[in-house]
Amino acid sequence: MVKLGLSCQSVLTFKNCFTGVLLGGFISDRFVVRSGPHGRIFVLIASQILAAPFAAGALLFSPPMAYISLLPTYIIGMQTFGFIAFIQI
């Protein structure tokens, strides 16, 4: 059997980033229905503002808590890619 060399942390990070991208696309699609095409910009701004305190926690906490604070950062902060991909298509 071939070992891929994936750690639990890398799999968890990938899962959270993937969840954030899907969630961002879903939320931005809902905002477009309610507020028009500029609703995607509101999702972008809100996701970055909500992710900022968790990203700061990665710098301020010691290593176990720093990694845990990155998990919501990945879920919330990666929402931008869900609708940026849609804008480019």
C-alpha positions, 0 to 999 in steps of 0.5 A: 500500500502506498503512503500518501504522507497526509497527516490528520492536520492536513486532512482536517485543513483540507476539509475545512477549506473545502467546506468554506468554499462550498458554504461561500458559494451557497451563501453568495448565491442566496445573497444574489437572489435578494440583493442583486449581483453586488450581494457577492461583495457583501459576502466577501466583506462579511466573511473577511471581517468574521474570519479576522479575529480567529486569524489573530488568535493563531498569532496570539495563542500557543500552538495547540490553541493557535491551530484550533483557532485556524479551523474557523478561519479556514471555514469562514475565510475560504468563503471568498473562493466560492463566489470568486470562481463564479465571477471568473466563469 
